[in-house]
Amino acid sequence: MNIRQAVFGANPRRTTVRIVVLIVVSIVTFTWLLVPIRTSGISMQPTYESGSLNFASRMTYATRSPRRGEVVAIRMAGARVLLIKRIVGLPGERVEIRDGVVHIDGAPLPEPYVRLKRAWNVEEVELGYQEYFVIGDNRSMRERDHDFGRVDRSRILGRLLF
Amino acid sequence: MAAPSRRIIAAAAAAVVVFLAWMFWWRSDERAIRRELANLAADANAPAGDGLGTVSWAAQLGTYFTEDVVVAITPETTPMTGRHSIVGMATRFRPRFAAHTVALDDVTVQQRAERGIADVRVTMTLTPSAGGSREPIDARELALEMKKDGGRWRISRVTGVDVLR
């Protein structure tokens, strides 16, 4: 068996085609369909522990708008470093946090995914046409240590798969 | 036998053309800007030692900024102006710098019509360089204005971008 056979097998052409297809499928999948994510930080506990692995689907919002309760990946300057947050407010809604309870248009929002919470207070804001209100699940943190607020639709990269 | 040889030659020629095109693009101003930012992160993370070592390290960081640089990370804080402020701040906070690793990711470069000025977006992350945790403790998007100054791209303005408002 020569080196060429050892590397490319009995049918080099088929092997080459397989390698090319695999590379193309990988590039397409991880560039336009799924973004691999390793969670870092505690702001989404207990839903996502720091260090957990996940994928964000970039296709979910190609056909529909983001919905309340969905966990989304939010891009900063690019797709390498992302914020992971949950959508609680939708475009046009008024969002307020009173004693740790999120209120949408004046009504308290049930949030079963929040286990511990502090008495955060955030003045009411009205969301714009393309704005969503996002927040992490860990409300036991101090308010000033937790990044949350309004985000433009254009920054929402995709929905976390699981 | 002739046909496969021609195909191989054609593939090799195409690869050379792609390589040359890539080299041409990569030698552009954009490449120079990316290299400056990569070097800035590397120098910020470099060990400095004490005393003169710290001063020399801070002065080296200062060379990445223009003389009249303005740094306004958050709207609440007073902007820092001038290269000397950057050097002074770096010297003062050297122990904090040493405890963290700075990374500049997701660099996007947009050249202005005005020659020698570029708008750059970048995500800066800070990761503890010692201790158990190796996870970023802060990530922030920055908008940079860079100017070609003395043949080198330097940062003339740094503004924090509020991803969540």
Interface residues (C-beta under 8 A of the other chain):
Chain A: S40 G41 S50 G51 I74 M76 A77 G78 A79 R80 V81 L83 K85 V134 D147 F148 G149 R150 V151 R155
Chain B: D105 D106 V107 T108 R121 V122 T123 T125 E135 P136 I137 A139 R140 E141 L142 V161 D162 V163 L164 R165
